[in-house]
Amino acid sequence: MNPRVKNVKPENNYTLLLTFTNGEVRRFDMKPYLEKGLFKELKEESLFQTAHPDGLSVEWENEAALCPDTLYLGSVAVE
């Protein structure tokens, strides 16, 4: 099982700076998702900035959410 999201910081270029429960800090690029479903609404910068951890993953005020495994496996380590 992959670690879960402990903290999230939305960045200006539609990326998320994620801290996982195993202590890793990773960056996830949301741009490929912004043409799909509820994620289209996240093109509005103020809505994108509402990203917050929900205990397992990341959720936004419009109820869009991503699987924690998608976030972990699709992100790159930050050094």
PDB file of N, CA, C and O in Angstrom:
ATOM      1  N   MET A   1       0.850  -1.180   0.000  1.00  0.00           N
ATOM      2  CA  MET A   1       0.000   0.000   0.000  1.00  0.00           C
ATOM      3  C   MET A   1       0.897   1.245   0.000  1.00  0.00           C
ATOM      4  O   MET A   1       1.861   1.334   0.761  1.00  0.00           O
ATOM      5  N   ASN A   2       0.565   2.175  -0.847  1.00  0.00           N
ATOM      6  CA  ASN A   2       1.312   3.423  -0.923  1.00  0.00           C
ATOM      7  C   ASN A   2       0.924   4.339   0.232  1.00  0.00           C
ATOM      8  O   ASN A   2      -0.170   4.206   0.781  1.00  0.00           O
ATOM      9  N   PRO A   3       1.807   5.272   0.611  1.00  0.00           N
ATOM     10  CA  PRO A   3       1.485   6.210   1.696  1.00  0.00           C
ATOM     11  C   PRO A   3       0.349   7.144   1.299  1.00  0.00           C
ATOM     12  O   PRO A   3       0.028   7.299   0.121  1.00  0.00           O
ATOM     13  N   ARG A   4      -0.233   7.745   2.286  1.00  0.00           N
ATOM     14  CA  ARG A   4      -1.358   8.659   2.099  1.00  0.00           C
ATOM     15  C   ARG A   4      -0.876  10.107   2.232  1.00  0.00           C
ATOM     16  O   ARG A   4       0.210  10.368   2.749  1.00  0.00           O
ATOM     17  N   VAL A   5      -1.693  11.031   1.760  1.00  0.00           N
ATOM     18  CA  VAL A   5      -1.340  12.449   1.796  1.00  0.00           C
ATOM     19  C   VAL A   5      -1.551  13.006   3.204  1.00  0.00           C
ATOM     20  O   VAL A   5      -2.632  12.887   3.782  1.00  0.00           O
ATOM     21  N   LYS A   6      -0.512  13.605   3.731  1.00  0.00           N
ATOM     22  CA  LYS A   6      -0.561  14.227   5.061  1.00  0.00           C
ATOM     23  C   LYS A   6      -0.781  15.739   4.946  1.00  0.00           C
ATOM     24  O   LYS A   6      -1.493  16.340   5.750  1.00  0.00           O
ATOM     25  N   ASN A   7      -0.146  16.345   3.918  1.00  0.00           N
ATOM     26  CA  ASN A   7      -0.251  17.789   3.727  1.00  0.00           C
ATOM     27  C   ASN A   7      -0.173  18.087   2.231  1.00  0.00           C
ATOM     28  O   ASN A   7       0.469  17.359   1.474  1.00  0.00           O
ATOM     29  N   VAL A   8      -0.833  19.166   1.821  1.00  0.00           N
ATOM     30  CA  VAL A   8      -0.802  19.577   0.419  1.00  0.00           C
ATOM     31  C   VAL A   8      -0.675  21.086   0.339  1.00  0.00           C
ATOM     32  O   VAL A   8      -1.313  21.819   1.094  1.00  0.00           O
ATOM     33  N   LYS A   9       0.164  21.541  -0.592  1.00  0.00           N
ATOM     34  CA  LYS A   9       0.296  22.964  -0.865  1.00  0.00           C
ATOM     35  C   LYS A   9       0.083  23.166  -2.363  1.00  0.00           C
ATOM     36  O   LYS A   9       0.937  22.779  -3.160  1.00  0.00           O
ATOM     37  N   PRO A  10      -1.050  23.771  -2.763  1.00  0.00           N
ATOM     38  CA  PRO A  10      -1.250  24.061  -4.184  1.00  0.00           C
ATOM     39  C   PRO A  10      -0.281  25.148  -4.633  1.00  0.00           C
ATOM     40  O   PRO A  10      -0.080  26.147  -3.942  1.00  0.00           O
ATOM     41  N   GLU A  11       0.316  24.934  -5.806  1.00  0.00           N
ATOM     42  CA  GLU A  11       1.266  25.900  -6.344  1.00  0.00           C
ATOM     43  C   GLU A  11       0.650  26.607  -7.546  1.00  0.00           C
ATOM     44  O   GLU A  11      -0.341  26.141  -8.108  1.00  0.00           O
ATOM     45  N   ASN A  12       1.242  27.734  -7.937  1.00  0.00           N
ATOM     46  CA  ASN A  12       0.672  28.590  -8.974  1.00  0.00           C
ATOM     47  C   ASN A  12       0.604  27.968 -10.353  1.00  0.00           C
ATOM     48  O   ASN A  12      -0.205  28.413 -11.167  1.00  0.00           O
ATOM     49  N   ASN A  13       1.399  26.976 -10.658  1.00  0.00           N
ATOM     50  CA  ASN A  13       1.442  26.401 -11.995  1.00  0.00           C
ATOM     51  C   ASN A  13       0.647  25.088 -12.102  1.00  0.00           C
ATOM     52  O   ASN A  13       0.993  24.206 -12.887  1.00  0.00           O
ATOM     53  N   TYR A  14      -0.397  24.978 -11.320  1.00  0.00           N
ATOM     54  CA  TYR A  14      -1.260  23.787 -11.290  1.00  0.00           C
ATOM     55  C   TYR A  14      -0.493  22.529 -10.905  1.00  0.00           C
ATOM     56  O   TYR A  14      -0.720  21.449 -11.451  1.00  0.00           O
ATOM     57  N   THR A  15       0.414  22.694  -9.957  1.00  0.00           N
ATOM     58  CA  THR A  15       1.060  21.542  -9.352  1.00  0.00           C
ATOM     59  C   THR A  15       0.726  21.537  -7.871  1.00  0.00           C
ATOM     60  O   THR A  15       0.354  22.558  -7.293  1.00  0.00           O
ATOM     61  N   LEU A  16       0.867  20.374  -7.279  1.00  0.00           N
ATOM     62  CA  LEU A  16       0.626  20.206  -5.853  1.00  0.00           C
ATOM     63  C   LEU A  16       1.912  19.746  -5.195  1.00  0.00           C
ATOM     64  O   LEU A  16       2.546  18.796  -5.656  1.00  0.00           O
ATOM     65  N   LEU A  17       2.296  20.407  -4.131  1.00  0.00           N
ATOM     66  CA  LEU A  17       3.429  19.971  -3.325  1.00  0.00           C
ATOM     67  C   LEU A  17       2.840  19.118  -2.205  1.00  0.00           C
ATOM     68  O   LEU A  17       2.114  19.618  -1.346  1.00  0.00           O
ATOM     69  N   LEU A  18       3.155  17.847  -2.226  1.00  0.00           N
ATOM     70  CA  LEU A  18       2.525  16.880  -1.329  1.00  0.00           C
ATOM     71  C   LEU A  18       3.520  16.347  -0.307  1.00  0.00           C
ATOM     72  O   LEU A  18       4.666  16.044  -0.642  1.00  0.00           O
ATOM     73  N   THR A  19       3.078  16.236   0.931  1.00  0.00           N
ATOM     74  CA  THR A  19       3.836  15.535   1.957  1.00  0.00           C
ATOM     75  C   THR A  19       3.036  14.288   2.296  1.00  0.00           C
ATOM     76  O   THR A  19       1.850  14.367   2.615  1.00  0.00           O
ATOM     77  N   PHE A  20       3.690  13.141   2.223  1.00  0.00           N
ATOM     78  CA  PHE A  20       3.031  11.865   2.465  1.00  0.00           C
ATOM     79  C   PHE A  20       3.318  11.371   3.877  1.00  0.00           C
ATOM     80  O   PHE A  20       4.228  11.857   4.548  1.00  0.00           O
ATOM     81  N   THR A  21       2.528  10.396   4.313  1.00  0.00           N
ATOM     82  CA  THR A  21       2.649   9.881   5.676  1.00  0.00           C
ATOM     83  C   THR A  21       3.988   9.200   5.949  1.00  0.00           C
ATOM     84  O   THR A  21       4.346   8.990   7.108  1.00  0.00           O
ATOM     85  N   ASN A  22       4.734   8.852   4.899  1.00  0.00           N
ATOM     86  CA  ASN A  22       6.055   8.255   5.093  1.00  0.00           C
ATOM     87  C   ASN A  22       7.159   9.325   5.156  1.00  0.00           C
ATOM     88  O   ASN A  22       8.343   8.997   5.235  1.00  0.00           O
ATOM     89  N   GLY A  23       6.758  10.612   5.119  1.00  0.00           N
ATOM     90  CA  GLY A  23       7.706  11.720   5.212  1.00  0.00           C
ATOM     91  C   GLY A  23       8.212  12.231   3.871  1.00  0.00           C
ATOM     92  O   GLY A  23       8.883  13.263   3.822  1.00  0.00           O
ATOM     93  N   GLU A  24       7.904  11.529   2.778  1.00  0.00           N
ATOM     94  CA  GLU A  24       8.356  11.985   1.463  1.00  0.00           C
ATOM     95  C   GLU A  24       7.618  13.248   1.039  1.00  0.00           C
ATOM     96  O   GLU A  24       6.427  13.410   1.302  1.00  0.00           O
ATOM     97  N   VAL A  25       8.352  14.138   0.378  1.00  0.00           N
ATOM     98  CA  VAL A  25       7.766  15.336  -0.228  1.00  0.00           C
ATOM     99  C   VAL A  25       7.881  15.150  -1.736  1.00  0.00           C
ATOM    100  O   VAL A  25       8.964  14.907  -2.268  1.00  0.00           O
ATOM    101  N   ARG A  26       6.728  15.270  -2.417  1.00  0.00           N
ATOM    102  CA  ARG A  26       6.679  15.004  -3.848  1.00  0.00           C
ATOM    103  C   ARG A  26       5.823  16.067  -4.535  1.00  0.00           C
ATOM    104  O   ARG A  26       4.984  16.705  -3.901  1.00  0.00           O
ATOM    105  N   ARG A  27       6.045  16.250  -5.845  1.00  0.00           N
ATOM    106  CA  ARG A  27       5.286  17.236  -6.625  1.00  0.00           C
ATOM    107  C   ARG A  27       4.453  16.493  -7.670  1.00  0.00           C
ATOM    108  O   ARG A  27       4.944  15.609  -8.371  1.00  0.00           O
ATOM    109  N   PHE A  28       3.165  16.885  -7.751  1.00  0.00           N
ATOM    110  CA  PHE A  28       2.225  16.262  -8.684  1.00  0.00           C
ATOM    111  C   PHE A  28       1.711  17.330  -9.641  1.00  0.00           C
ATOM    112  O   PHE A  28       1.262  18.392  -9.210  1.00  0.00           O
ATOM    113  N   ASP A  29       1.777  17.048 -10.942  1.00  0.00           N
ATOM    114  CA  ASP A  29       1.329  17.971 -11.982  1.00  0.00           C
ATOM    115  C   ASP A  29      -0.136  17.686 -12.305  1.00  0.00           C
ATOM    116  O   ASP A  29      -0.473  16.606 -12.790  1.00  0.00           O
ATOM    117  N   MET A  30      -0.999  18.656 -12.035  1.00  0.00           N
ATOM    118  CA  MET A  30      -2.434  18.503 -12.279  1.00  0.00           C
ATOM    119  C   MET A  30      -2.849  18.848 -13.706  1.00  0.00           C
ATOM    120  O   MET A  30      -3.973  18.543 -14.104  1.00  0.00           O
ATOM    121  N   LYS A  31      -1.966  19.478 -14.486  1.00  0.00           N
ATOM    122  CA  LYS A  31      -2.363  19.963 -15.816  1.00  0.00           C
ATOM    123  C   LYS A  31      -3.003  18.894 -16.703  1.00  0.00           C
ATOM    124  O   LYS A  31      -3.974  19.214 -17.389  1.00  0.00           O
ATOM    125  N   PRO A  32      -2.527  17.652 -16.736  1.00  0.00           N
ATOM    126  CA  PRO A  32      -3.169  16.644 -17.588  1.00  0.00           C
ATOM    127  C   PRO A  32      -4.613  16.312 -17.176  1.00  0.00           C
ATOM    128  O   PRO A  32      -5.365  15.758 -17.979  1.00  0.00           O
ATOM    129  N   TYR A  33      -5.001  16.634 -15.966  1.00  0.00           N
ATOM    130  CA  TYR A  33      -6.339  16.305 -15.465  1.00  0.00           C
ATOM    131  C   TYR A  33      -7.350  17.432 -15.687  1.00  0.00           C
ATOM    132  O   TYR A  33      -8.553  17.221 -15.532  1.00  0.00           O
ATOM    133  N   LEU A  34      -6.877  18.616 -16.044  1.00  0.00           N
ATOM    134  CA  LEU A  34      -7.742  19.799 -16.088  1.00  0.00           C
ATOM    135  C   LEU A  34      -8.712  19.829 -17.263  1.00  0.00           C
ATOM    136  O   LEU A  34      -9.438  20.810 -17.426  1.00  0.00           O
ATOM    137  N   GLU A  35      -8.746  18.791 -18.080  1.00  0.00           N
ATOM    138  CA  GLU A  35      -9.709  18.694 -19.182  1.00  0.00           C
ATOM    139  C   GLU A  35     -10.722  17.586 -18.938  1.00  0.00           C
ATOM    140  O   GLU A  35     -11.448  17.199 -19.853  1.00  0.00           O
ATOM    141  N   LYS A  36     -10.780  17.072 -17.709  1.00  0.00           N
ATOM    142  CA  LYS A  36     -11.625  15.920 -17.401  1.00  0.00           C
ATOM    143  C   LYS A  36     -12.587  16.210 -16.254  1.00  0.00           C
ATOM    144  O   LYS A  36     -12.176  16.686 -15.196  1.00  0.00           O
ATOM    145  N   GLY A  37     -13.866  15.920 -16.469  1.00  0.00           N
ATOM    146  CA  GLY A  37     -14.869  15.952 -15.410  1.00  0.00           C
ATOM    147  C   GLY A  37     -14.824  17.175 -14.519  1.00  0.00           C
ATOM    148  O   GLY A  37     -14.677  18.305 -14.986  1.00  0.00           O
ATOM    149  N   LEU A  38     -14.955  16.924 -13.214  1.00  0.00           N
ATOM    150  CA  LEU A  38     -14.936  18.002 -12.221  1.00  0.00           C
ATOM    151  C   LEU A  38     -13.619  18.772 -12.200  1.00  0.00           C
ATOM    152  O   LEU A  38     -13.566  19.917 -11.751  1.00  0.00           O
ATOM    153  N   PHE A  39     -12.558  18.134 -12.688  1.00  0.00           N
ATOM    154  CA  PHE A  39     -11.245  18.779 -12.666  1.00  0.00           C
ATOM    155  C   PHE A  39     -11.193  19.994 -13.580  1.00  0.00           C
ATOM    156  O   PHE A  39     -10.352  20.871 -13.382  1.00  0.00           O
ATOM    157  N   LYS A  40     -12.079  20.069 -14.584  1.00  0.00           N
ATOM    158  CA  LYS A  40     -12.126  21.246 -15.461  1.00  0.00           C
ATOM    159  C   LYS A  40     -12.349  22.520 -14.659  1.00  0.00           C
ATOM    160  O   LYS A  40     -11.813  23.576 -14.993  1.00  0.00           O
ATOM    161  N   GLU A  41     -13.147  22.414 -13.595  1.00  0.00           N
ATOM    162  CA  GLU A  41     -13.446  23.573 -12.753  1.00  0.00           C
ATOM    163  C   GLU A  41     -12.199  24.104 -12.049  1.00  0.00           C
ATOM    164  O   GLU A  41     -12.151  25.270 -11.657  1.00  0.00           O
ATOM    165  N   LEU A  42     -11.191  23.243 -11.889  1.00  0.00           N
ATOM    166  CA  LEU A  42      -9.977  23.645 -11.174  1.00  0.00           C
ATOM    167  C   LEU A  42      -9.090  24.573 -11.985  1.00  0.00           C
ATOM    168  O   LEU A  42      -8.085  25.073 -11.478  1.00  0.00           O
ATOM    169  N   LYS A  43      -9.453  24.808 -13.242  1.00  0.00           N
ATOM    170  CA  LYS A  43      -8.728  25.814 -14.026  1.00  0.00           C
ATOM    171  C   LYS A  43      -8.901  27.190 -13.404  1.00  0.00           C
ATOM    172  O   LYS A  43      -8.057  28.068 -13.585  1.00  0.00           O
ATOM    173  N   GLU A  44      -9.987  27.380 -12.674  1.00  0.00           N
ATOM    174  CA  GLU A  44     -10.201  28.615 -11.914  1.00  0.00           C
ATOM    175  C   GLU A  44      -9.212  28.590 -10.751  1.00  0.00           C
ATOM    176  O   GLU A  44      -9.352  27.797  -9.819  1.00  0.00           O
ATOM    177  N   GLU A  45      -8.221  29.459 -10.816  1.00  0.00           N
ATOM    178  CA  GLU A  45      -7.117  29.453  -9.853  1.00  0.00           C
ATOM    179  C   GLU A  45      -7.598  29.485  -8.400  1.00  0.00           C
ATOM    180  O   GLU A  45      -7.050  28.784  -7.549  1.00  0.00           O
ATOM    181  N   SER A  46      -8.610  30.287  -8.119  1.00  0.00           N
ATOM    182  CA  SER A  46      -9.072  30.384  -6.727  1.00  0.00           C
ATOM    183  C   SER A  46      -9.639  29.050  -6.237  1.00  0.00           C
ATOM    184  O   SER A  46      -9.490  28.717  -5.061  1.00  0.00           O
ATOM    185  N   LEU A  47     -10.280  28.290  -7.110  1.00  0.00           N
ATOM    186  CA  LEU A  47     -10.791  26.971  -6.733  1.00  0.00           C
ATOM    187  C   LEU A  47      -9.644  25.972  -6.606  1.00  0.00           C
ATOM    188  O   LEU A  47      -9.635  25.153  -5.686  1.00  0.00           O
ATOM    189  N   PHE A  48      -8.681  26.033  -7.516  1.00  0.00           N
ATOM    190  CA  PHE A  48      -7.525  25.140  -7.422  1.00  0.00           C
ATOM    191  C   PHE A  48      -6.811  25.311  -6.082  1.00  0.00           C
ATOM    192  O   PHE A  48      -6.331  24.339  -5.498  1.00  0.00           O
ATOM    193  N   GLN A  49      -6.747  26.536  -5.607  1.00  0.00           N
ATOM    194  CA  GLN A  49      -6.045  26.839  -4.357  1.00  0.00           C
ATOM    195  C   GLN A  49      -6.756  26.291  -3.117  1.00  0.00           C
ATOM    196  O   GLN A  49      -6.195  26.345  -2.023  1.00  0.00           O
ATOM    197  N   THR A  50      -7.984  25.763  -3.262  1.00  0.00           N
ATOM    198  CA  THR A  50      -8.713  25.209  -2.113  1.00  0.00           C
ATOM    199  C   THR A  50      -8.313  23.774  -1.804  1.00  0.00           C
ATOM    200  O   THR A  50      -8.907  23.153  -0.922  1.00  0.00           O
ATOM    201  N   ALA A  51      -7.325  23.233  -2.504  1.00  0.00           N
ATOM    202  CA  ALA A  51      -6.882  21.857  -2.256  1.00  0.00           C
ATOM    203  C   ALA A  51      -6.519  21.674  -0.785  1.00  0.00           C
ATOM    204  O   ALA A  51      -5.843  22.506  -0.181  1.00  0.00           O
ATOM    205  N   HIS A  52      -6.989  20.561  -0.230  1.00  0.00           N
ATOM    206  CA  HIS A  52      -6.686  20.249   1.169  1.00  0.00           C
ATOM    207  C   HIS A  52      -6.659  18.726   1.348  1.00  0.00           C
ATOM    208  O   HIS A  52      -7.316  18.001   0.602  1.00  0.00           O
ATOM    209  N   PRO A  53      -5.896  18.244   2.339  1.00  0.00           N
ATOM    210  CA  PRO A  53      -5.888  16.813   2.604  1.00  0.00           C
ATOM    211  C   PRO A  53      -7.221  16.399   3.221  1.00  0.00           C
ATOM    212  O   PRO A  53      -7.817  17.153   3.991  1.00  0.00           O
ATOM    213  N   ASP A  54      -7.685  15.201   2.878  1.00  0.00           N
ATOM    214  CA  ASP A  54      -8.958  14.727   3.423  1.00  0.00           C
ATOM    215  C   ASP A  54      -8.793  13.495   4.304  1.00  0.00           C
ATOM    216  O   ASP A  54      -9.764  12.793   4.587  1.00  0.00           O
ATOM    217  N   GLY A  55      -7.580  13.238   4.731  1.00  0.00           N
ATOM    218  CA  GLY A  55      -7.306  12.076   5.566  1.00  0.00           C
ATOM    219  C   GLY A  55      -6.621  10.955   4.802  1.00  0.00           C
ATOM    220  O   GLY A  55      -5.890  10.158   5.391  1.00  0.00           O
ATOM    221  N   LEU A  56      -6.847  10.889   3.518  1.00  0.00           N
ATOM    222  CA  LEU A  56      -6.208   9.887   2.658  1.00  0.00           C
ATOM    223  C   LEU A  56      -5.535  10.521   1.458  1.00  0.00           C
ATOM    224  O   LEU A  56      -4.440  10.120   1.063  1.00  0.00           O
ATOM    225  N   SER A  57      -6.193  11.510   0.881  1.00  0.00           N
ATOM    226  CA  SER A  57      -5.794  12.055  -0.393  1.00  0.00           C
ATOM    227  C   SER A  57      -5.947  13.574  -0.389  1.00  0.00           C
ATOM    228  O   SER A  57      -5.780  14.226   0.641  1.00  0.00           O
ATOM    229  N   VAL A  58      -6.269  14.127  -1.571  1.00  0.00           N
ATOM    230  CA  VAL A  58      -6.486  15.567  -1.732  1.00  0.00           C
ATOM    231  C   VAL A  58      -7.889  15.775  -2.271  1.00  0.00           C
ATOM    232  O   VAL A  58      -8.355  15.036  -3.139  1.00  0.00           O
ATOM    233  N   GLU A  59      -8.553  16.792  -1.741  1.00  0.00           N
ATOM    234  CA  GLU A  59      -9.899  17.131  -2.180  1.00  0.00           C
ATOM    235  C   GLU A  59      -9.986  18.647  -2.352  1.00  0.00           C
ATOM    236  O   GLU A  59      -9.240  19.398  -1.723  1.00  0.00           O
ATOM    237  N   TRP A  60     -10.903  19.083  -3.208  1.00  0.00           N
ATOM    238  CA  TRP A  60     -11.150  20.507  -3.440  1.00  0.00           C
ATOM    239  C   TRP A  60     -12.566  20.837  -3.021  1.00  0.00           C
ATOM    240  O   TRP A  60     -13.375  19.937  -2.796  1.00  0.00           O
ATOM    241  N   GLU A  61     -12.875  22.131  -2.916  1.00  0.00           N
ATOM    242  CA  GLU A  61     -14.206  22.571  -2.491  1.00  0.00           C
ATOM    243  C   GLU A  61     -15.320  22.113  -3.419  1.00  0.00           C
ATOM    244  O   GLU A  61     -16.469  22.019  -2.986  1.00  0.00           O
ATOM    245  N   ASN A  62     -15.018  21.825  -4.688  1.00  0.00           N
ATOM    246  CA  ASN A  62     -16.054  21.344  -5.607  1.00  0.00           C
ATOM    247  C   ASN A  62     -16.227  19.825  -5.517  1.00  0.00           C
ATOM    248  O   ASN A  62     -16.933  19.234  -6.334  1.00  0.00           O
ATOM    249  N   GLU A  63     -15.590  19.194  -4.533  1.00  0.00           N
ATOM    250  CA  GLU A  63     -15.640  17.767  -4.252  1.00  0.00           C
ATOM    251  C   GLU A  63     -14.831  16.916  -5.214  1.00  0.00           C
ATOM    252  O   GLU A  63     -14.916  15.689  -5.159  1.00  0.00           O
ATOM    253  N   ALA A  64     -14.049  17.530  -6.093  1.00  0.00           N
ATOM    254  CA  ALA A  64     -13.109  16.769  -6.916  1.00  0.00           C
ATOM    255  C   ALA A  64     -12.051  16.174  -5.981  1.00  0.00           C
ATOM    256  O   ALA A  64     -11.655  16.803  -5.001  1.00  0.00           O
ATOM    257  N   ALA A  65     -11.607  14.973  -6.291  1.00  0.00           N
ATOM    258  CA  ALA A  65     -10.594  14.302  -5.482  1.00  0.00           C
ATOM    259  C   ALA A  65      -9.831  13.320  -6.362  1.00  0.00           C
ATOM    260  O   ALA A  65     -10.334  12.851  -7.383  1.00  0.00           O
ATOM    261  N   LEU A  66      -8.626  13.026  -5.948  1.00  0.00           N
ATOM    262  CA  LEU A  66      -7.803  12.039  -6.648  1.00  0.00           C
ATOM    263  C   LEU A  66      -7.447  10.906  -5.698  1.00  0.00           C
ATOM    264  O   LEU A  66      -7.318  11.109  -4.491  1.00  0.00           O
ATOM    265  N   CYS A  67      -7.292   9.729  -6.247  1.00  0.00           N
ATOM    266  CA  CYS A  67      -6.869   8.557  -5.490  1.00  0.00           C
ATOM    267  C   CYS A  67      -5.471   8.808  -4.921  1.00  0.00           C
ATOM    268  O   CYS A  67      -4.610   9.332  -5.627  1.00  0.00           O
ATOM    269  N   PRO A  68      -5.230   8.446  -3.664  1.00  0.00           N
ATOM    270  CA  PRO A  68      -3.899   8.664  -3.098  1.00  0.00           C
ATOM    271  C   PRO A  68      -2.810   7.898  -3.850  1.00  0.00           C
ATOM    272  O   PRO A  68      -1.672   8.362  -3.924  1.00  0.00           O
ATOM    273  N   ASP A  69      -3.144   6.735  -4.407  1.00  0.00           N
ATOM    274  CA  ASP A  69      -2.161   5.981  -5.180  1.00  0.00           C
ATOM    275  C   ASP A  69      -1.786   6.729  -6.456  1.00  0.00           C
ATOM    276  O   ASP A  69      -0.619   6.739  -6.847  1.00  0.00           O
ATOM    277  N   THR A  70      -2.769   7.358  -7.109  1.00  0.00           N
ATOM    278  CA  THR A  70      -2.504   8.167  -8.300  1.00  0.00           C
ATOM    279  C   THR A  70      -1.552   9.300  -7.955  1.00  0.00           C
ATOM    280  O   THR A  70      -0.613   9.579  -8.700  1.00  0.00           O
ATOM    281  N   LEU A  71      -1.793   9.948  -6.835  1.00  0.00           N
ATOM    282  CA  LEU A  71      -0.942  11.067  -6.420  1.00  0.00           C
ATOM    283  C   LEU A  71       0.486  10.604  -6.123  1.00  0.00           C
ATOM    284  O   LEU A  71       1.450  11.261  -6.518  1.00  0.00           O
ATOM    285  N   TYR A  72       0.615   9.489  -5.436  1.00  0.00           N
ATOM    286  CA  TYR A  72       1.948   9.015  -5.076  1.00  0.00           C
ATOM    287  C   TYR A  72       2.703   8.519  -6.296  1.00  0.00           C
ATOM    288  O   TYR A  72       3.847   8.915  -6.520  1.00  0.00           O
ATOM    289  N   LEU A  73       2.079   7.660  -7.083  1.00  0.00           N
ATOM    290  CA  LEU A  73       2.755   7.056  -8.224  1.00  0.00           C
ATOM    291  C   LEU A  73       2.998   8.037  -9.363  1.00  0.00           C
ATOM    292  O   LEU A  73       3.937   7.868 -10.141  1.00  0.00           O
ATOM    293  N   GLY A  74       2.150   9.070  -9.466  1.00  0.00           N
ATOM    294  CA  GLY A  74       2.283  10.050 -10.529  1.00  0.00           C
ATOM    295  C   GLY A  74       3.094  11.262 -10.171  1.00  0.00           C
ATOM    296  O   GLY A  74       3.242  12.171 -10.987  1.00  0.00           O
ATOM    297  N   SER A  75       3.626  11.299  -8.964  1.00  0.00           N
ATOM    298  CA  SER A  75       4.391  12.465  -8.520  1.00  0.00           C
ATOM    299  C   SER A  75       5.887  12.183  -8.582  1.00  0.00           C
ATOM    300  O   SER A  75       6.318  11.037  -8.707  1.00  0.00           O
ATOM    301  N   VAL A  76       6.662  13.252  -8.491  1.00  0.00           N
ATOM    302  CA  VAL A  76       8.121  13.119  -8.505  1.00  0.00           C
ATOM    303  C   VAL A  76       8.676  13.648  -7.184  1.00  0.00           C
ATOM    304  O   VAL A  76       8.155  14.603  -6.608  1.00  0.00           O
ATOM    305  N   ALA A  77       9.722  13.016  -6.731  1.00  0.00           N
ATOM    306  CA  ALA A  77      10.348  13.401  -5.465  1.00  0.00           C
ATOM    307  C   ALA A  77      10.940  14.801  -5.560  1.00  0.00           C
ATOM    308  O   ALA A  77      11.495  15.188  -6.589  1.00  0.00           O
ATOM    309  N   VAL A  78      10.814  15.549  -4.478  1.00  0.00           N
ATOM    310  CA  VAL A  78      11.392  16.885  -4.361  1.00  0.00           C
ATOM    311  C   VAL A  78      12.598  16.753  -3.441  1.00  0.00           C
ATOM    312  O   VAL A  78      12.509  16.204  -2.343  1.00  0.00           O
ATOM    313  N   GLU A  79      13.714  17.262  -3.911  1.00  0.00           N
ATOM    314  CA  GLU A  79      14.940  17.149  -3.078  1.00  0.00           C
ATOM    315  C   GLU A  79      15.269  18.432  -2.404  1.00  0.00           C
ATOM    316  O   GLU A  79      16.257  18.511  -1.674  1.00  0.00           O
TER     317      GLU A  79
END
